[in-house]
């Protein structure tokens, strides 16, 4: 199955169902200058560096939201988060969660490294509107390493990592 086209970022309105079900978000976070800091892919399988394992471990420790499927790739990561808060601050909560995640990964990497810049300034976020869309994005994330050919820079990253948030 070919990769899903990532929609262009736009300001979205929270649907009424979010009041009872919470908000599901698809997130992409890229490394600065698209550097391959987190590992390499061979044979459709991701082989993480120490920094890639740090990025994965920090994602698993997110506490302000429920984490769903995710994947750490050589120069980016994709994940799905569910924010169960029923107030109107979901957008602020999401920004705080992503900022905290990026800060913790950076802090841990810098323990044993110089002042290296890890992250692209922003991130991509997409509000998931249906169960069908959630399932498609879960499949996309799980299969992402199998589509890697090293030219990801030319495809979806252009839309994701050049807009920021």
DSSP file (Angstrom, degrees, kcal/mol; ACC not computed):
  #  RESIDUE AA STRUCTURE BP1 BP2  ACC     N-H-->O    O-->H-N    N-H-->O    O-->H-N    TCO  KAPPA ALPHA  PHI   PSI    X-CA   Y-CA   Z-CA
    1    1 A X              0   0    0      0, 0.0     3,-0.1     0, 0.0     2,-0.0   0.000 360.0 360.0 360.0 127.9    0.0    0.0    0.0
    2    2 A X        -     0   0    0      1,-0.1   145,-0.0   145,-0.0   138,-0.0  -0.315 360.0 -83.5 -71.0 158.6    1.5    3.4   -0.9
    3    3 A X        -     0   0    0      1,-0.1     2,-0.2   144,-0.1    -1,-0.1  -0.255  47.7-108.6 -59.8 147.1    1.9    6.1    1.7
    4    4 A X        -     0   0    0    132,-0.1     2,-0.4    -3,-0.1    -1,-0.1  -0.492  34.2-108.1 -71.7 145.2   -1.2    8.2    2.4
    5    5 A X        -     0   0    0     -2,-0.2     2,-0.6     1,-0.1    -1,-0.1  -0.614  32.0-130.1 -72.3 131.8   -1.0   11.8    1.2
    6    6 A X        -     0   0    0     -2,-0.4     3,-0.1     1,-0.1    -1,-0.1  -0.743  24.9-123.5 -86.4 124.7   -0.6   14.0    4.3
    7    7 A X        -     0   0    0     -2,-0.6     2,-0.1     1,-0.1     3,-0.1  -0.272  29.2 -97.7 -67.5 153.4   -3.1   16.8    4.1
    8    8 A X        -     0   0    0      1,-0.1     2,-0.1   155,-0.0    -1,-0.1  -0.410  47.3 -99.3 -67.2 145.6   -2.0   20.4    4.2
    9    9 A X        +     0   0    0    150,-0.3     2,-0.3    -2,-0.1    -1,-0.1  -0.423  52.4 161.9 -69.1 138.2   -2.2   22.0    7.6
   10   10 A X        -     0   0    0     -2,-0.1     2,-0.4    -3,-0.1    -3,-0.0  -0.976  47.7 -90.2-149.8 159.3   -5.2   24.2    8.3
   11   11 A X        -     0   0    0     -2,-0.3     2,-0.3     1,-0.0    -2,-0.0  -0.605  51.4-159.9 -71.9 127.3   -7.0   25.6   11.3
   12   12 A X        -     0   0    0     -2,-0.4     2,-0.4     0, 0.0    -1,-0.0  -0.824  14.6-130.7-115.4 150.7   -9.6   23.1   12.3
   13   13 A X        -     0   0    0     -2,-0.3     2,-0.4   114,-0.1   114,-0.0  -0.779  30.7-114.5 -94.4 141.0  -12.7   23.3   14.4
   14   14 A X        -     0   0    0     -2,-0.4   115,-0.0     1,-0.1     5,-0.0  -0.610  33.9-123.4 -75.5 129.6  -13.2   20.7   17.1
   15   15 A X    >   -     0   0    0     -2,-0.4     3,-1.4     1,-0.1     4,-0.3  -0.310  17.8-114.3 -72.6 158.2  -16.2   18.4   16.4
   16   16 A X  T >  S+     0   0    0      1,-0.3     3,-1.8     2,-0.2     4,-0.3   0.827 112.3  66.5 -61.2 -33.1  -19.0   18.0   18.8
   17   17 A X  T >> S+     0   0    0      1,-0.3     4,-2.6     2,-0.2     3,-1.5   0.747  84.8  74.4 -62.1 -21.7  -18.2   14.4   19.4
   18   18 A X  H <> S+     0   0    0     -3,-1.4     4,-1.5     1,-0.3    -1,-0.3   0.758  80.6  71.3 -63.5 -23.0  -14.9   15.5   21.1
   19   19 A X  H <4 S+     0   0    0     -3,-1.8    -1,-0.3    -4,-0.3    -2,-0.2   0.811 115.9  20.5 -63.3 -28.5  -16.9   16.6   24.1
   20   20 A X  H <4 S+     0   0    0     -3,-1.5    -2,-0.2    -4,-0.3    -1,-0.2   0.729 133.2  37.4-109.2 -30.8  -17.6   12.9   25.0
   21   21 A X  H  < S-     0   0    0     -4,-2.6    -3,-0.2     1,-0.2    -2,-0.2   0.587  98.6-129.4 -99.9 -11.7  -14.8   11.0   23.2
   22   22 A X     <  -     0   0    0     -4,-1.5     2,-0.4    -5,-0.3    -1,-0.2  -0.288  36.0 -63.9  83.9-179.9  -11.9   13.3   23.5
   23   23 A X  E     -A   83   0A   0     60,-2.9    60,-2.8    62,-0.1     2,-0.5  -0.906  37.4-156.3-112.9 133.3   -9.6   14.4   20.6
   24   24 A X  E     -A   82   0A   0    104,-0.5   104,-3.0    -2,-0.4     2,-0.4  -0.926  16.4-171.2-106.4 129.7   -7.4   12.1   18.5
   25   25 A X  E     -AB  81 127A   0     56,-3.1    56,-2.3    -2,-0.5     2,-0.5  -0.968  20.9-145.5-125.9 138.3   -4.5   13.8   16.8
   26   26 A X  E     -AB  80 126A   0    100,-2.8   100,-2.0    -2,-0.4     2,-0.4  -0.897  29.4-167.6 -94.5 127.4   -2.0   12.6   14.2
   27   27 A X  E     -AB  79 125A   0     52,-3.2    52,-2.1    -2,-0.5     2,-0.4  -0.932  16.9-173.3-122.5 139.3    1.4   14.2   14.9
   28   28 A X  E     -AB  78 124A   0     96,-2.1    96,-2.9    -2,-0.4     2,-0.4  -0.998   4.9-175.4-129.3 130.9    4.6   14.4   12.9
   29   29 A X  E     -A   77   0A   0     48,-2.2    48,-2.0    -2,-0.4     2,-0.3  -0.994  10.6-159.2-126.5 127.8    7.8   15.8   14.4
   30   30 A X  E     -A   76   0A   0     -2,-0.4    90,-2.8    92,-0.4    46,-0.3  -0.733  17.7-113.9-110.1 154.2   10.9   16.3   12.2
   31   31 A X  B >   -D  119   0B   0     44,-2.5     3,-1.7    -2,-0.3    88,-0.3  -0.463  47.9 -86.2 -78.1 156.7   14.6   16.6   13.0
   32   32 A X  G >  S+     0   0    0     86,-2.2     3,-1.8     1,-0.3    88,-0.1  -0.410 112.3   1.3 -64.5 136.1   16.3   19.9   12.2
   33   33 A X  G 3  S-     0   0    0      1,-0.3    -1,-0.3    -2,-0.1    86,-0.1   0.692 119.3 -83.1  56.9  20.9   17.6   20.0    8.6
   34   34 A X  G <  S+     0   0    0     -3,-1.7    -1,-0.3     1,-0.2    -2,-0.2   0.788  75.8 173.6  58.3  29.5   16.1   16.5    8.1
   35   35 A X    <   -     0   0    0     -3,-1.8     2,-1.7    83,-0.1     3,-0.2  -0.430  39.7-121.1 -71.3 142.6   19.2   15.0    9.6
   36   36 A X        +     0   0    0      1,-0.2    39,-0.2    -2,-0.1    -1,-0.1  -0.635  58.0 143.2 -84.4  85.1   19.1   11.2   10.1
   37   37 A X        +     0   0    0     -2,-1.7    15,-0.3    37,-1.0    14,-0.3   0.663  59.8  55.0 -97.4 -20.4   19.6   11.3   13.9
   38   38 A X  S    S-     0   0    0     36,-2.3    11,-1.5    -3,-0.2     2,-0.3   0.472 111.8 -78.0-102.8  -2.5   17.4    8.4   15.0
   39   39 A X  E     -E   48   0C   0     35,-0.4     2,-0.3     9,-0.3    -1,-0.2  -0.946  44.5 -79.6 145.2-164.5   18.6    5.5   13.0
   40   40 A X  E     -E   47   0C   0      7,-2.1     7,-3.5    -2,-0.3     2,-0.5  -0.928  26.3-131.3-137.0 160.1   18.5    3.8    9.6
   41   41 A X  E     +E   46   0C   0     -2,-0.3     2,-0.4     5,-0.2     5,-0.2  -0.962  25.5 170.7-117.5 132.5   16.1    1.6    7.7
   42   42 A X  E >  S-E   45   0C   0      3,-2.3     3,-1.4    -2,-0.5    -2,-0.0  -0.995  71.0  -1.4-138.8 132.5   17.1   -1.6    6.0
   43   43 A X  T 3  S-     0   0    0     -2,-0.4     3,-0.1     1,-0.3    -1,-0.1   0.833 129.8 -57.7  60.2  32.8   14.8   -4.1    4.5
   44   44 A X  T 3  S+     0   0    0      1,-0.2     2,-0.4   101,-0.2    -1,-0.3   0.642 114.8 113.5  74.8  13.8   11.8   -2.2    5.7
   45   45 A X  E <   -E   42   0C   0     -3,-1.4    -3,-2.3   100,-0.1     2,-0.4  -0.963  64.2-128.9-124.7 136.5   12.9   -2.3    9.3
   46   46 A X  E     -E   41   0C   0     -2,-0.4     2,-0.6    -5,-0.2    -5,-0.2  -0.686  15.4-165.8 -85.2 129.4   14.0    0.6   11.5
   47   47 A X  E     -E   40   0C   0     -7,-3.5    -7,-2.1    -2,-0.4     2,-0.1  -0.943  20.9-146.5-114.4 106.9   17.3    0.2   13.3
   48   48 A X  E     -E   39   0C   0     -2,-0.6    -9,-0.3    -9,-0.2     2,-0.1  -0.407   4.5-141.1 -80.8 146.0   17.5    2.9   16.0
   49   49 A X     >  -     0   0    0    -11,-1.5     4,-2.1    -2,-0.1     5,-0.2  -0.324  44.3 -91.3 -81.4 177.9   20.5    4.7   17.3
   50   50 A X  H  > S+     0   0    0      1,-0.2     4,-1.9     2,-0.2     5,-0.1   0.902 132.6  52.8 -58.1 -40.1   20.7    5.6   21.0
   51   51 A X  H  > S+     0   0    0    -14,-0.3     4,-2.4     1,-0.2    -1,-0.2   0.876 105.7  53.4 -65.3 -36.5   19.0    8.9   20.2
   52   52 A X  H  > S+     0   0    0    -15,-0.3     4,-2.2     1,-0.2    -1,-0.2   0.890 107.9  50.3 -63.9 -39.2   16.2    7.0   18.4
   53   53 A X  H  X S+     0   0    0     -4,-2.1     4,-2.9     2,-0.2    -1,-0.2   0.870 109.0  52.1 -66.9 -35.4   15.7    4.9   21.5
   54   54 A X  H  X S+     0   0    0     -4,-1.9     4,-2.6     2,-0.2     5,-0.2   0.938 109.0  49.8 -63.3 -46.0   15.5    8.0   23.6
   55   55 A X  H  X S+     0   0    0     -4,-2.4     4,-1.6     1,-0.2    -2,-0.2   0.904 114.1  45.9 -59.3 -41.8   12.9    9.5   21.3
   56   56 A X  H  X S+     0   0    0     -4,-2.2     4,-2.1     2,-0.2    -2,-0.2   0.941 112.6  49.0 -66.5 -48.0   10.9    6.3   21.5
   57   57 A X  H  X S+     0   0    0     -4,-2.9     4,-0.9     1,-0.2    -2,-0.2   0.893 110.6  50.7 -60.6 -40.8   11.2    6.0   25.3
   58   58 A X  H  < S+     0   0    0     -4,-2.6     3,-0.4     1,-0.2    -1,-0.2   0.880 108.1  52.8 -66.6 -37.0   10.1    9.6   25.8
   59   59 A X  H >< S+     0   0    0     -4,-1.6     3,-1.5     1,-0.2    -1,-0.2   0.917 106.9  52.8 -63.0 -41.8    7.1    9.1   23.6
   60   60 A X  H 3< S+     0   0    0     -4,-2.1    -1,-0.2     1,-0.3    -2,-0.2   0.736 105.7  56.2 -65.4 -21.7    6.0    6.1   25.7
   61   61 A X  T 3< S+     0   0    0     -4,-0.9    -1,-0.3    -3,-0.4    -2,-0.2   0.353  72.2 128.7 -95.3   6.1    6.3    8.2   28.9
   62   62 A X    <   +     0   0    0     -3,-1.5     5,-0.2    -4,-0.2    -3,-0.0  -0.435  29.3 175.3 -61.4 130.5    3.9   11.0   27.8
   63   63 A X        +     0   0    0     -2,-0.1    -1,-0.2     3,-0.1    34,-0.0   0.616  62.9  69.7-115.4 -17.6    1.4   11.4   30.6
   64   64 A X  S    S+     0   0    0     29,-0.1     2,-0.3    33,-0.1    -1,-0.1   0.483 111.3  21.7 -83.3  -0.3   -0.9   14.3   29.6
   65   65 A X  S    S-     0   0    0     18,-0.1     2,-0.5    19,-0.1    18,-0.2  -0.963  87.8 -98.8-153.5 163.8   -2.5   12.3   26.8
   66   66 A X  E     -C   82   0A   0     16,-2.8    16,-2.5    -2,-0.3     2,-0.3  -0.786  37.4-140.4 -88.1 130.9   -3.0    8.7   25.8
   67   67 A X  E     +C   81   0A   0     -2,-0.5    14,-0.2    -5,-0.2     2,-0.1  -0.716  22.3 178.5 -91.4 144.3   -0.5    7.5   23.3
   68   68 A X  E     -     0   0A   0     12,-2.6    -1,-0.1     1,-0.4    13,-0.0  -0.095  52.9 -22.4-115.7-144.9   -1.6    5.2   20.5
   69   69 A X  E     +     0   0A   0     -2,-0.1    11,-1.8    10,-0.1    -1,-0.4  -0.324  68.4 165.2 -67.7 152.4    0.6    3.8   17.7
   70   70 A X  E     -C   79   0A   0      9,-0.2     2,-0.3    -3,-0.1     9,-0.3  -0.972  21.2-156.3-157.7 163.6    3.8    5.6   16.8
   71   71 A X  E     -C   78   0A   0      7,-2.6     7,-2.2    -2,-0.3     2,-0.6  -0.975  11.5-144.9-147.9 136.3    7.0    5.1   14.9
   72   72 A X  E     -C   77   0A   0     -2,-0.3     5,-0.2     5,-0.2     2,-0.2  -0.906  26.1-173.1 -98.6 123.3   10.4    6.7   15.1
   73   73 A X        -     0   0    0      3,-3.1     3,-0.4    -2,-0.6   -35,-0.2  -0.554  41.6 -89.2-108.3 174.0   12.0    7.1   11.7
   74   74 A X  S    S+     0   0    0      1,-0.2   -36,-2.3    -2,-0.2   -37,-1.0   0.867 121.6   9.9 -54.9 -39.6   15.5    8.2   10.8
   75   75 A X  S    S+     0   0    0    -39,-0.2   -44,-2.5   -38,-0.2     2,-0.3   0.199 131.8  18.5-129.9  17.7   14.6   11.9   10.6
   76   76 A X  E     -A   30   0A   0     -3,-0.4    -3,-3.1   -46,-0.3     2,-0.3  -0.972  60.0-135.7-166.6 173.8   11.1   12.2   12.0
   77   77 A X  E     -AC  29  72A   0    -48,-2.0   -48,-2.2    -2,-0.3     2,-0.4  -0.994   8.0-156.7-142.3 149.5    8.5   10.5   14.0
   78   78 A X  E     +AC  28  71A   0     -7,-2.2    -7,-2.6    -2,-0.3     2,-0.3  -0.946  22.8 158.4-119.8 144.6    4.7    9.9   13.6
   79   79 A X  E     -AC  27  70A   0    -52,-2.1   -52,-3.2    -2,-0.4     2,-0.5  -0.990  33.8-129.5-158.6 162.9    2.3    9.2   16.5
   80   80 A X  E     -A   26   0A   0    -11,-1.8   -12,-2.6    -2,-0.3     2,-0.4  -0.974  24.9-172.6-117.6 130.9   -1.3    9.4   17.5
   81   81 A X  E     -AC  25  67A   0    -56,-2.3   -56,-3.1    -2,-0.5     2,-0.5  -0.929  12.0-153.5-121.0 145.8   -2.3   11.1   20.7
   82   82 A X  E     -AC  24  66A   0    -16,-2.5   -16,-2.8    -2,-0.4     2,-0.6  -0.981   4.8-163.9-119.9 121.4   -5.7   11.2   22.4
   83   83 A X  E     -A   23   0A   0    -60,-2.8   -60,-2.9    -2,-0.5   -18,-0.1  -0.917   2.3-171.1-102.8 118.2   -6.5   14.1   24.7
   84   84 A X        +     0   0    0     -2,-0.6   -62,-0.1   -62,-0.2    -1,-0.1   0.562  44.9 119.0 -90.1  -8.0   -9.5   13.2   26.8
   85   85 A X        -     0   0    0      1,-0.1   -62,-0.1   -62,-0.1    -2,-0.1  -0.342  52.9-154.0 -59.1 134.9  -10.0   16.7   28.3
   86   86 A X        +     0   0    0    -64,-0.1     2,-0.2   -66,-0.1    -1,-0.1   0.215  61.3  99.4 -97.7  14.9  -13.4   18.0   27.4
   87   87 A X  S >  S-     0   0    0      1,-0.1     3,-0.7     2,-0.0    -2,-0.0  -0.478  87.5-104.9 -96.9 174.5  -12.5   21.7   27.6
   88   88 A X  T 3  S+     0   0    0      1,-0.2     3,-0.5    -2,-0.2     4,-0.2   0.380 101.7  85.9 -79.0   5.2  -11.6   24.0   24.8
   89   89 A X  T 3>  +     0   0    0      1,-0.2     4,-3.0     2,-0.1    -1,-0.2   0.183  49.4 112.8 -94.0  19.4   -7.9   24.0   25.6
   90   90 A X  H <> S+     0   0    0     -3,-0.7     4,-2.8     1,-0.2    -1,-0.2   0.891  77.0  51.7 -58.3 -40.5   -7.1   20.9   23.6
   91   91 A X  H  > S+     0   0    0     -3,-0.5     4,-2.2     2,-0.2    -1,-0.2   0.927 112.8  44.9 -63.1 -43.7   -5.0   22.9   21.1
   92   92 A X  H  > S+     0   0    0     -4,-0.2     4,-2.3     2,-0.2    -2,-0.2   0.906 113.1  51.3 -65.2 -41.1   -3.0   24.4   23.9
   93   93 A X  H  X S+     0   0    0     -4,-3.0     4,-2.5     2,-0.2    -2,-0.2   0.915 109.7  50.0 -61.2 -43.6   -2.7   21.0   25.6
   94   94 A X  H  X S+     0   0    0     -4,-2.8     4,-2.6     1,-0.2     5,-0.2   0.928 110.6  48.8 -62.4 -45.7   -1.4   19.4   22.4
   95   95 A X  H  X S+     0   0    0     -4,-2.2     4,-2.5     1,-0.2    -1,-0.2   0.897 112.7  48.8 -61.0 -39.8    1.2   22.2   21.9
   96   96 A X  H  X S+     0   0    0     -4,-2.3     4,-2.5     2,-0.2    -1,-0.2   0.894 111.0  50.1 -67.1 -40.1    2.3   21.8   25.5
   97   97 A X  H  X S+     0   0    0     -4,-2.5     4,-2.4     2,-0.2    -2,-0.2   0.940 113.7  44.4 -63.6 -47.8    2.6   18.0   25.1
   98   98 A X  H  X S+     0   0    0     -4,-2.6     4,-2.6     2,-0.2     5,-0.2   0.920 114.6  49.1 -65.5 -43.3    4.6   18.2   21.9
   99   99 A X  H  X S+     0   0    0     -4,-2.5     4,-2.3    -5,-0.2    -1,-0.2   0.912 112.3  48.3 -61.8 -42.1    6.9   20.9   23.3
  100  100 A X  H  X S+     0   0    0     -4,-2.5     4,-2.4     2,-0.2    -2,-0.2   0.899 111.3  50.6 -64.7 -40.9    7.5   18.9   26.5
  101  101 A X  H  X S+     0   0    0     -4,-2.4     4,-2.5     2,-0.2     5,-0.2   0.952 112.2  46.0 -60.9 -50.3    8.2   15.8   24.5
  102  102 A X  H  X S+     0   0    0     -4,-2.6     4,-2.4     1,-0.2    -2,-0.2   0.891 112.9  50.9 -61.3 -40.0   10.8   17.6   22.3
  103  103 A X  H  X S+     0   0    0     -4,-2.3     4,-2.7    -5,-0.2    -1,-0.2   0.896 110.6  48.3 -65.3 -40.5   12.4   19.2   25.3
  104  104 A X  H  X S+     0   0    0     -4,-2.4     4,-2.4     2,-0.2     5,-0.2   0.913 111.7  48.8 -69.1 -42.1   12.7   15.9   27.2
  105  105 A X  H  X S+     0   0    0     -4,-2.5     4,-2.4     2,-0.2     5,-0.2   0.946 114.3  46.9 -59.8 -47.1   14.3   14.2   24.2
  106  106 A X  H  X S+     0   0    0     -4,-2.4     4,-2.6    -5,-0.2    -2,-0.2   0.920 111.0  51.7 -60.6 -45.5   16.7   17.1   23.7
  107  107 A X  H  X S+     0   0    0     -4,-2.7     4,-0.7     1,-0.2    -1,-0.2   0.922 112.3  45.6 -58.9 -45.9   17.6   17.2   27.5
  108  108 A X  H >X S+     0   0    0     -4,-2.4     3,-0.6     1,-0.2     4,-0.5   0.894 113.6  48.5 -67.7 -39.6   18.4   13.4   27.5
  109  109 A X  H >< S+     0   0    0     -4,-2.4     3,-1.0     1,-0.2     4,-0.4   0.900 108.7  54.3 -66.3 -39.5   20.4   13.6   24.3
  110  110 A X  H 3< S+     0   0    0     -4,-2.6    -1,-0.2     1,-0.2    -2,-0.2   0.613  87.5  80.6 -73.4 -11.6   22.4   16.6   25.5
  111  111 A X  H << S+     0   0    0     -4,-0.7    -1,-0.2    -3,-0.6    -2,-0.2   0.906 113.0  18.4 -56.8 -40.4   23.4   14.8   28.7
  112  112 A X  S << S+     0   0    0     -3,-1.0     2,-0.3    -4,-0.5    -1,-0.2   0.270 125.4  58.9-116.1   8.8   26.1   13.0   26.8
  113  113 A X  S    S-     0   0    0     -4,-0.4     0, 0.0     1,-0.2     0, 0.0  -0.835  84.0 -96.5-133.0 169.8   26.4   15.2   23.7
  114  114 A X        -     0   0    0     -2,-0.3     2,-2.7     1,-0.1    -1,-0.2   0.013  66.9 -64.2 -72.1-171.7   27.2   18.8   23.0
  115  115 A X  S    S+     0   0    0      2,-0.0     2,-0.2    -5,-0.0    -1,-0.1  -0.329  74.2 170.0 -74.8  60.4   24.5   21.5   22.4
  116  116 A X        -     0   0    0     -2,-2.7     2,-0.6   -10,-0.1    -6,-0.1  -0.503  34.9-127.0 -75.4 140.6   23.2   19.7   19.3
  117  117 A X        +     0   0    0     -2,-0.2   -85,-0.1     1,-0.2    -1,-0.1  -0.800  31.2 174.8 -87.8 125.7   20.0   21.0   17.8
  118  118 A X        +     0   0    0     -2,-0.6   -86,-2.2   -87,-0.1     2,-0.3   0.868  47.3  57.9 -97.0 -45.0   17.6   18.0   17.4
  119  119 A X  B    S-D   31   0B   0    -88,-0.3   -88,-0.3   -17,-0.1     2,-0.2  -0.642  70.4-121.4-108.8 146.6   14.3   19.4   16.2
  120  120 A X        -     0   0    0    -90,-2.8   -88,-0.1    -2,-0.3   -90,-0.1  -0.495  49.3-106.2 -63.1 148.9   12.7   21.3   13.4
  121  121 A X  S    S+     0   0    0     -2,-0.2    -1,-0.1    40,-0.1     2,-0.1   0.845  92.0  19.8 -58.2 -42.5   11.0   24.3   15.0
  122  122 A X        -     0   0    0     39,-0.1   -92,-0.4    43,-0.1     2,-0.3  -0.097  69.8-132.5-109.0-155.5    7.4   23.2   14.7
  123  123 A X        -     0   0    0    -94,-0.1     2,-0.4    -2,-0.1   -94,-0.2  -0.961  18.9-112.2-155.3 165.9    5.4   20.1   14.2
  124  124 A X  E     -B   28   0A   0    -96,-2.9   -96,-2.1    -2,-0.3     2,-0.4  -0.885  32.8-178.5-104.0 136.3    2.5   18.9   12.1
  125  125 A X  E     -B   27   0A   0     -2,-0.4     2,-0.4   -98,-0.2   -98,-0.2  -0.997   7.8-175.7-135.2 141.8   -0.8   18.1   13.7
  126  126 A X  E     -B   26   0A   0   -100,-2.0  -100,-2.8    -2,-0.4     2,-0.4  -0.984  24.2-132.0-137.8 124.5   -4.0   16.8   12.2
  127  127 A X  E     -B   25   0A   0     -2,-0.4     2,-0.5  -102,-0.2  -102,-0.2  -0.635  25.5-132.4 -73.7 125.2   -7.3   16.3   14.1
  128  128 A X        -     0   0    0   -104,-3.0  -104,-0.5    -2,-0.4    -1,-0.0  -0.700  21.4-171.0 -84.5 125.4   -8.7   12.9   13.3
  129  129 A X        +     0   0    0     -2,-0.5     2,-0.3     1,-0.1    -1,-0.1   0.612  57.7  19.8 -97.4 -14.8  -12.3   13.1   12.4
  130  130 A X  S  > S-     0   0    0      1,-0.1     4,-2.1     0, 0.0     5,-0.1  -0.966  71.0-111.5-151.7 164.2  -13.6    9.5   12.2
  131  131 A X  H  > S+     0   0    0     -2,-0.3     4,-2.2     2,-0.2     5,-0.1   0.854 118.4  55.0 -65.6 -34.5  -12.8    6.0   13.3
  132  132 A X  H  > S+     0   0    0      2,-0.2     4,-2.2     1,-0.2    -1,-0.2   0.920 108.4  47.1 -65.5 -43.2  -12.1    5.1    9.6
  133  133 A X  H  > S+     0   0    0      1,-0.2     4,-2.5     2,-0.2    -2,-0.2   0.894 110.0  54.2 -64.3 -39.3   -9.5    7.9    9.4
  134  134 A X  H  X S+     0   0    0     -4,-2.1     4,-2.3     1,-0.2    -2,-0.2   0.919 109.1  48.1 -59.3 -44.7   -8.0    6.7   12.7
  135  135 A X  H  X S+     0   0    0     -4,-2.2     4,-2.2     2,-0.2    -2,-0.2   0.903 111.2  50.1 -65.0 -41.2   -7.6    3.2   11.3
  136  136 A X  H  X S+     0   0    0     -4,-2.2     4,-2.5     1,-0.2    -1,-0.2   0.907 112.1  47.5 -63.2 -41.7   -6.0    4.4    8.1
  137  137 A X  H  X S+     0   0    0     -4,-2.5     4,-2.5     2,-0.2    -2,-0.2   0.874 109.4  53.4 -69.6 -36.0   -3.5    6.6   10.0
  138  138 A X  H  X S+     0   0    0     -4,-2.3     4,-2.4    -5,-0.2    -1,-0.2   0.930 111.4  46.4 -60.2 -44.7   -2.7    3.7   12.3
  139  139 A X  H  X S+     0   0    0     -4,-2.2     4,-2.3     2,-0.2    -2,-0.2   0.920 110.7  52.8 -64.0 -43.9   -1.9    1.5    9.3
  140  140 A X  H  X S+     0   0    0     -4,-2.5     4,-0.9     1,-0.2    -2,-0.2   0.923 111.3  46.4 -56.4 -47.1    0.1    4.3    7.7
  141  141 A X  H >< S+     0   0    0     -4,-2.5     3,-0.7     1,-0.2     4,-0.4   0.928 112.8  48.7 -63.8 -46.3    2.2    4.7   10.9
  142  142 A X  H 3< S+     0   0    0     -4,-2.4     3,-0.3     1,-0.2    -1,-0.2   0.860 118.0  40.4 -62.6 -36.2    2.8    0.9   11.3
  143  143 A X  H >X S+     0   0    0     -4,-2.3     3,-1.1    -5,-0.2     4,-0.7   0.510  85.7 101.8 -92.0  -4.7    3.8    0.5    7.6
  144  144 A X  H XX S+     0   0    0     -4,-0.9     3,-1.3    -3,-0.7     4,-0.6   0.859  77.4  53.6 -52.0 -45.8    5.9    3.7    7.4
  145  145 A X  H >4 S+     0   0    0     -4,-0.4     3,-0.8    -3,-0.3    -1,-0.3   0.844 102.1  59.7 -60.4 -31.2    9.3    1.9    7.7
  146  146 A X  H <4 S+     0   0    0     -3,-1.1    -1,-0.3     1,-0.2    -2,-0.2   0.708 105.3  49.1 -71.5 -17.5    8.5   -0.4    4.8
  147  147 A X  H << S+     0   0    0     -3,-1.3    -1,-0.2    -4,-0.7    -2,-0.2   0.545  82.8 118.2 -94.4  -8.4    8.0    2.5    2.4
  148  148 A X    <<  +     0   0    0     -3,-0.8  -104,-0.2    -4,-0.6  -103,-0.1  -0.378  22.7 157.8 -65.9 128.5   11.3    4.2    3.3
  149  149 A X        -     0   0    0     -2,-0.1    -1,-0.2  -107,-0.0    -4,-0.0   0.208  66.1-100.4-130.0  11.3   13.6    4.6    0.4
  150  150 A X  S    S+     0   0    0      1,-0.0     3,-0.4     3,-0.0    -2,-0.1   0.296 107.2  91.7  87.9 -11.0   15.7    7.4    1.8
  151  151 A X    >   +     0   0    0      1,-0.2     3,-1.7     2,-0.1     4,-0.5   0.042  40.3 119.3-104.6  25.3   13.9   10.0   -0.4
  152  152 A X  G > > +     0   0    0      1,-0.3     3,-1.3     2,-0.2     5,-1.2   0.810  64.7  71.9 -58.3 -28.8   11.3   10.9    2.2
  153  153 A X  G 3 5S+     0   0    0     -3,-0.4    -1,-0.3     1,-0.3     5,-0.2   0.832  97.1  49.4 -55.4 -33.2   12.6   14.4    2.0
  154  154 A X  G < 5S+     0   0    0     -3,-1.7    -1,-0.3     3,-0.1    -2,-0.2   0.617 114.9  42.9 -84.5 -12.1   11.1   14.8   -1.4
  155  155 A X  T X>5S-     0   0    0     -3,-1.3     3,-1.0    -4,-0.5     4,-0.6   0.558 123.3 -11.1-103.4-114.3    7.6   13.5   -0.5
  156  156 A X  H >>5S+     0   0    0      1,-0.2     4,-2.2     2,-0.2     3,-0.7   0.764 118.9  71.0 -67.4 -27.6    5.5   14.2    2.5
  157  157 A X  H 3><S+     0   0    0     -5,-1.2     4,-3.5     1,-0.3     5,-0.3   0.834  89.0  64.2 -61.7 -30.4    8.2   16.0    4.6
  158  158 A X  H <> S+     0   0    0     -3,-1.0     4,-0.5    -6,-0.3    -1,-0.3   0.923 110.4  37.5 -58.6 -42.9    8.0   19.0    2.3
  159  159 A X  H << S+     0   0    0     -3,-0.7     4,-0.3    -4,-0.6  -150,-0.3   0.869 125.3  40.2 -73.8 -37.0    4.4   19.5    3.4
  160  160 A X  H  X S+     0   0    0     -4,-2.2     4,-0.9     1,-0.2     3,-0.5   0.927 120.7  36.1 -80.5 -47.5    5.0   18.6    7.0
  161  161 A X  H  < S+     0   0    0     -4,-3.5    -1,-0.2     1,-0.2    -3,-0.2   0.315 111.1  57.3 -98.5   8.0    8.4   20.1    7.9
  162  162 A X  T  < S+     0   0    0     -4,-0.5    -1,-0.2    -5,-0.3    -2,-0.1   0.474 105.6  48.4-112.3  -3.9    8.3   23.3    5.9
  163  163 A X  T  4 S-     0   0    0     -3,-0.5    -2,-0.2    -4,-0.3    -3,-0.1   0.785  81.1-175.5-102.0 -35.1    5.1   24.7    7.5
  164  164 A X     <        0   0    0     -4,-0.9    -2,-0.1     1,-0.1   -43,-0.0  -0.086 360.0 360.0  65.9-173.0    5.8   24.2   11.2
  165  165 A X              0   0    0    -41,-0.1    -1,-0.1   -70,-0.0   -43,-0.1   0.287 360.0 360.0-154.8 360.0    3.2   25.1   13.8
